[in-house]
């Protein structure tokens, strides 16, 4: 009974359970939409030659 009281108060030989390490979540990558791609293509497209 004395052992049970010590365990209840935290004075006994209790098993040590390590805390799980926090998961490191990757930073979200910026997303490129089809509209962004089309905007970049039209912005840097070379001028068309007129015949």
C-alpha positions in Angstrom: 0.0 0.0 0.0 2.9 2.3 0.8 4.2 1.7 -2.7 0.8 2.6 -4.2 0.8 5.9 -2.3 4.3 6.7 -3.4 3.4 6.0 -7.0 0.3 8.2 -6.7 2.4 11.1 -5.4 5.1 10.5 -8.0 7.7 9.5 -5.5 8.0 5.8 -6.6 9.9 4.1 -9.3 7.5 4.8 -12.2 8.5 4.1 -15.7 9.9 7.0 -17.6 8.0 7.5 -20.8 9.7 9.9 -23.2 7.5 12.6 -24.8 7.1 12.2 -28.5 9.0 14.8 -30.5 6.9 17.4 -32.2 6.5 16.8 -36.0 8.1 19.4 -38.1 5.7 20.3 -40.8 7.2 21.5 -44.1 6.6 25.1 -45.1 3.9 25.4 -47.7 5.4 26.0 -51.2 3.9 28.8 -53.2 1.5 27.5 -55.8 1.6 28.6 -59.4 -1.7 28.5 -61.2 -2.2 28.2 -65.0 -3.2 31.8 -65.0 0.2 32.8 -63.5 2.0 30.8 -66.0 0.0 32.3 -68.9 0.7 35.8 -67.5 4.4 35.1 -67.4 4.5 33.7 -70.9 2.7 36.7 -72.4 4.8 39.2 -70.4 8.1 37.8 -71.6 7.1 36.6 -75.1 9.3 38.1 -77.8 7.5 40.6 -80.1 6.0 39.0 -83.2 7.4 40.0 -86.5 4.9 41.5 -89.0 5.2 40.5 -92.6 
